[in-house]
Amino acid sequence: MNPILECRALGKSYSGKDALCDVNLTVNRGRIVGLLGPNGSGKSTLIKLANGLITPTKGEILINGQQPGTETKKIVSYLPERTYLSDWMRVKDIIELFTDFYENFNPKKAYDMLQKLNINADDRLKTMSKGTKEKVQLILVMSREADLYLLDEPIGGVDPAARDYIINTIITNYNENATVLISTHLIADVEQVLDDVIIISNGCITMKGSVDELRTQYGKSIDAIFREVFRC
């Protein structure tokens, strides 16, 4: 079976400065993977490349064996770091839009998640807090029956009390044959749900592997390993 994501000598530069440098990576199916690193380390660049929003300067990135494009967008569900939804829209209008736009969008799942998080589908986004808007956006992403979920800082902008809700929403609503790639610098909040980790610094992969194997090898938590790597 093909890996869901591959990077081969992948590089991305902006104005001569490397955002990613010679990244070689294989991400298999059916895994929850943490893409870990401090702000500015290259996490968002890698996710944007996987989603086809930007193109490599060198090397290649493959989704299900294909370069990012129209076909891969059908199987990738992407949560950007910033909210992109229009404030004037009601939640139910956005669900209708996603149902029309994505063949693999499940509106029943979306309404079920809204109910669990006590979000009214009749409310307009402009009446919501930043954290609630981000929950709505996550619900939309997780309501697709995708093969790969790319989540860029899904818990970075919400209060600690809401993080457990969001993590639970992610792990209980994704297709179990799919892969979830979670970009974050808040390691302790996601470590308990991760199968694998990729630690990135200054555009380079500094560590990758199974969570269980790394814990055994280093005799400490992933959060402690991360803090040691970056001397936090």
N, C-alpha and C positions, 0 to 999 in steps of 0.2 A: 504494500500500500504506500502510495506517495505521501511524503510529509505535507502538511498543510501550508507550511511556510519555509522557504529556503533563502538564505543570503549567500552569495558567492563573491568574495572580494569586493563587497559593496562599499561604495564611498559616496559622500555628498559634501560638496563644498559651496560656500557662499563667499563671493568676493575674495577667493583665494584662501579662505580659512576653512579647515575641515570641521564639519559638524558630525560626520561619521567617517571612520577610517578603516578600510580593509576588514569589514565585518564578515565573518563566516559563521553561519548559524543554520541549524536545522530544528524546526519545531514540529513535533508529531501531533497526531490527532488524539482527541479524547483527554486532553490535559488542561489544567489550569496553571498558567505560567505567569510568574511575576517578572516584569521588566523593571528592574530596580536601579535607581541612581539618583544623585542629587539634581536639583534644577539646573538646566543647561547642559546636561550630560549627553544628550542626543536621543533621549527616549521618544519625544514627540516627532523628531525627524524620521526615525525608523518607522513609526506608526503611519506617518503621512506617506512615506514611500510605499508601505504595504497597501495602503488604501488608494494609491494612484494619484494622490493630490500633488505630488512633486515627482520628479524623475531623477534617477541616479546620475551622478557625475561620472562614476565608473563602476564596473562590476554589474551585478544583476540581482534582482529580488523576484522570487517566484511565489505565486499563490496557487496551490493545487497544481503545480507544474507549469503554470502560465504566468506571463508578465501581467502586472496589474492593468486592468482595462475594463471594458464593458462586461465581459463574462465573469471576471473575478468579483466585480461589485455585486453580482447577483448572490454570491455566497458569503460575502463579508458584511458584517454589521458593525458600524463604526460610531463610537462615542467620542466626539472631540472634547478638548479641554475646556472650550468656551461654549456657552449656550448660543445656538444659532436660530432658535425658533422665534417667530414673530409675536410680540407681546399682545397684539390685538386679537389673536386667535383663541378660541376656546379649546380645551383639551380634546373634546369629542370631535372638533373639526380637524385637528391634527391627526387623530386616529383614522378618520375617514380618508384623509390625504395619504397616509402611509399605507392604508389598505388598498387604495387604488394604485399606488406607485410600486409597491413591493409585492410580488407574487407569494413570497414566503412570510408575509406579515400576518400574525394571528390576533385579530382584534379582541377575541374572547380572553386571551391571555392578558392583553393590555388592560382590559376592564377589571379583570380579577386582581391584578397587581395594584391598580388604582384604589380598589376597594380595601385591600389589605393595608395600604399606606394612608387611608382616609383622605384621599384626594378626590374632589368633586369634578367629574368630567364636564360639567356645565360652566366651570370657572374659567375666566380668561387668564392668560399667563401674567398679564400686567398687574393682577391683584395678588400674585403669589410672591413669597420670599424667594431669594436666590437659591436656597437649599431645596425648596419644593420644586422650582423650575428644573433643577438638576435631576431630581427624582423622576420627574415626568420624562425628561430626555432619556434617562436610563431605562425606564419602562418601555419606551418606544424601541430602543435598541435591542433589549432582551426579548421583545415580543416577536422578533423575526426568528424563523427556524433556519439559522445560518450555520455554516461550517466553521467560520472563524469570527470571533467577537474581538474587536480591537477597542479597548477601553483606556482612554487617555486621562489619567488622574481622576477616576470616578468618585473618589472620596476626598479629594484635595480641598474642595470648596464648601464642605458641610461641617456642621458641628460634630463633636465626638459622639454625642448621643444618637445621631442619625447614621453614623458609619456602620453600625451593626445591621441596621435595616437594609442599607444598600448592599453590603456584602452578602447578606442572606438572600436578597432579591437576585443577585447575580448567580449564586451557586444553586438556587432552587428553580431557576427558570431557563437555564441554557440547555440546549440539546446535548445530551451526555456523550454523543459521538463526535461532538464538535470540540474546538479548542477555544479557550478564553485567554487572551493576552492582556494582563492588567499592568498598565504603567503607573508607578507610584513611587514616592519617596517616603511614604508612611508605612514602613515595613511591618511594624508590630501589629498593625490593624488588619493586615491581609495574610500574614504568614501562615495562620492556622488552616487556610483553605488552599494553599498552593501545592502543586505537585512538583513543579520545577521552577528554578529561578535563573534569570540572566541579569548579571550586574554589569552596568555600563558606566564608564567614566571618560570624559573628554573625547567622546565619540568612538571609544574602543571597548570591546568586551573584555572585562577583567576577570570574570568568573561566570561559569554556567554549570548547571547540573541538576540532579534530583535533590529535592529538599532533604529527604531522608538520608541520602548518601553524604551530603555536605554537613548535616548535623552530626552524623557519625564520625566523619573525617576530622572535623574541627572541635567536636565535643561541646558545641554551644549552639544557640539559636541562630537563625538566619539574620535576625535583627542585630545580634551581637557581632556576627561575622561582618555585616555591612558596616557597622560602626567602627570596627577595627580597620576595615579597608579604607574608610574615609576619615578615620580618627575623629569621629563625631563626639 
